[in-house]
């Protein structure tokens, strides 16, 4: 019985070391767990918009400042969370600013951050390098980069129809 217990413990140690080595070789860090990241499927949208998008309502100074790009982007129709359109534009080298437009009402929501390009590309994640990742059938927005040029990493937001709520972040370690 004691030999069986020792063999079992030895196997557990070997499996733990193998898992740690495999995680290291795949580029996984303590700050980024591939198995625990939110997935688009975890934030489904039940309804989709059909029809012509409503005229954009430029109610804020921010929306009025970027009115042309927001109007043009909103005309394309929904691309996020059923009836919303994420409109993006550049704000410098490797920087993306965006707004979320409701195709039903024309209301424009301006997030409180822009996204600077990711600086870590050493296979820390299996995520694409796109700064904003989203789908029409999901309320999940994945941000890859540095919001407001701070803390390069992966950020996962859930959209409630009026605002983005941070649900998980994984800041990359600096080499």
N, C-alpha and C positions, 0 to 999 in steps of 0.2 A: 504494500500500500504506500509506503514512504517513497519507494522508487517511482511509482506511478505519479505521485504528487510532485516530485522533483522534475520528472520528465514534462509534466504539464506546465510547471512554472518556467522551465527552460524554453518550451515552445512559445509561451506568452512573451517572454523577453525577446526572443528572436523575431516574433511578429511585430512587436512594438518598435524594435530597432529598424526593421525593414520598412515599416510605415513611415517612420521619421526620415529615413534616407530617401524614400520615394517622394515624400512631401518636399524635401529640400531640393531634389533633382527636378521636380516640377515647378520650382520657383515659388512654392507656397510659403507664406510668412505667418507669424502669429497674428499680424494685423489683417490678413486676408484669408479667409477660410472658404475655399471653393464650394464646399458642400452646403454652406449656410447662407449663401447669397440669395436675395430675393430673385424670383424668376417672373417673367411677364405673366406666365400662366397662374401665378399666385394672386394676381390682381385683375381678374377678368372684368370686362364690361359686358353688360347684358343687352344693351340697345345700341344701335348704330344710326347715324344721321342719314337721312335721304332727302335730297332736295338742294336748293340753291342756298348757299350761306347768307346769313343776314348781313346787311351793311355794317361795317366796323364802326363802333362808337368810341370816339377818341376823347375820353373823359378826363384823362390825366395828362400832366405835362410830359411825362415819359412817352405815352402813347402818341401824343401830338408831335413830339420830336422825331419819332421814327414812323410817321404816318404813311409814307409812301411804301416802304418795305412791308409794313404790317398789312396794309390794304392789299397789296399784291399777293402776299403770302396767304392771306385769309381767303382770297378768291379761289385758291387751289382746292379748298375744301378740307374736311377733317382728316387728320393723320394720327390723332392721339385720343385715347380714352373715349371713343365712341363719337362724340360730336365736337371735339376741340381740335384746333389747328396750332401746332407749334411752328412759329415763324422764327427763323434765325437770320442773323446778319453778323458780319465781321466787326470787330472793335479794335483791330490792331493785329499784329503778327501772331497767329496762333490763338486768337481770342474769339470767342463766340458769345454774342448777346442774344436773348430771345424773349419772345412774348407768347402767351397762350391765349388764343382767341376762341370764344364760344361761337360756333357756327349757327346756333339757334338764336342767340340774342345779339351777337356782335360785340359783346363786352370783351375788353382786353385786360388780361391779367399780366402784370409785370413782376417776375420774380425779383427778389432782392439781391441777386448775384448774377455775375457773368462768369464764364468759364475760360480760364487760361489753359493752353494746351498741356497735355501730360508730358512730364519730363522723364518718367521712369518707364522704360520699355524692355526691361530684362526678364520678360516672361513671368512677371509677378501675378498676372491674371490671364485668364483665357478670354477676356473681354476684348472686343474690337477697340481700336484707338479712337473711334468717333467720340467727340466730346459729349454729345447728347444721343441717347439711344431710347427709342420709344416705339410703340405700336398702336394702331387704331383700336385693337381689341383688348387693350390693357391700360390700367391707371398707373402703371409703374413707369417712372422716368429714371434712367441711369445716367449719371454724370461722371464722366471720366476726365479728370484733370484737376485743376486748382480753382475752386470757387473763389472769386475775388482775389486770385493770385496767392492763396494761402492753402497750405496742406494738400499737396499733390496726392490724389488717391481716387478711390471709387466711392460714389455717393448714391444712395438709393432713396428715391422720394416716392411717396404715394400722393396722388392727386385726388382731392375731395370735391372738385368742381369749382373751387374758389382759391385754393392755395395748395402749395406743395408742403408736405410734411416729411422731414427726414426720418427714415425708418432704420437705416443702417449706413455706416461709413467705414471705410477701410483705408486709413492713411498709409501711404507707402513709406517704408523706412528709407532714410537717406543713406546712400552708400558711402 
